[in-house]
Amino acid sequence: TQLLEQSPQFLSIQEGENLTVYCNSSSVFSSLQWYRQEPGEGPVLLVTVVTGGEVKKLKRLTFQFGDARKDSSLHITAAQPGDTGLYLCAGARSGDYKLSFGAGTTVTVRA
Amino acid sequence: DAGVIQSPRHEVTEMGQEVTLRCKPISGHDYLFWYRQTMMRGLELLIYFNNNVPIDDSGMPEDRFSAKMPNASFSTLKIQPSEPRDSAVYFCASSLGTGRQPQHFGDGTRLSIL
């Protein structure tokens, strides 16, 4: 059982559409990160959120950390083919030095 | 700036052979992590080092796996003897700290055990 559950597992949309990826847990996290991984490469950090209720924007990507710090979401506005990839959330619980990764959401944006 | 460098990028070998994966972390990073990624289990932490010392190896599958970090710029992950179920992509990552510190990943070694 994954500590962090991501949904959906797969998402295929047309260019220009919006999408949301969810990351949920029953545990409280001191911080949560989102990574994007492209085929043949390692994950690359997109953002770190640390405060409950925090919202961060990175161009067309909006990240939100839940008020109780148990969940997070990633919203992409007007998706482009370059957004295609595996999106991973990863969290660190208080007092835990390790990152736990979700299973990931594979996003495909069709031109 | 050079990122995390892993070698080889691909390794195909027969069951029973010894496999050695190599990693050069980013200079100045005190933490080094070894992960394994499969479709079934996702990204799993195998072991991590702080200042060249292994801190947590609870993710290492079994005694066939071992990892060393002889100095701050080099680490190895060894599998002996290898088995088909070890086939996966192995990633090395380094960071300035743990928890909320960003981890910088290499491009991985794709390992296939026949």
Contacts between the chains, C-beta under 8 A, distances in Angstrom:
chain1	res1	chain2	res2	distance
A	2	B	42	7.1
A	30	B	99	6.4
A	30	B	100	6.9
A	31	B	99	6.1
A	31	B	100	3.7
A	33	B	100	7.4
A	33	B	102	7.0
A	40	B	107	6.8
A	40	B	108	7.9
A	41	B	107	5.2
A	41	B	108	7.6
A	42	B	4	7.4
A	42	B	91	5.3
A	42	B	93	7.2
A	42	B	105	2.9
A	42	B	106	5.4
A	42	B	107	5.3
A	42	B	108	5.6
A	43	B	43	7.5
A	43	B	91	7.8
A	43	B	103	7.9
A	43	B	105	5.2
A	44	B	105	7.2
A	45	B	102	4.3
A	45	B	103	7.1
A	45	B	104	7.7
A	48	B	100	5.5
A	48	B	102	6.6
A	50	B	100	6.0
A	88	B	43	6.7
A	92	B	98	7.1
A	92	B	99	4.0
A	92	B	100	6.1
A	96	B	99	7.6
A	97	B	48	8.0
A	97	B	55	7.4
A	97	B	56	7.5
A	97	B	98	3.9
A	97	B	99	6.2
A	98	B	45	5.8
A	98	B	48	7.1
A	98	B	56	6.7
A	98	B	98	7.0
A	99	B	45	7.2
A	99	B	98	7.8
A	99	B	99	7.6
A	99	B	103	6.7
A	101	B	42	6.1
A	101	B	43	4.3
A	101	B	44	8.0
A	102	B	42	7.3
A	103	B	42	4.3
A	104	B	42	6.2
A	104	B	43	7.7
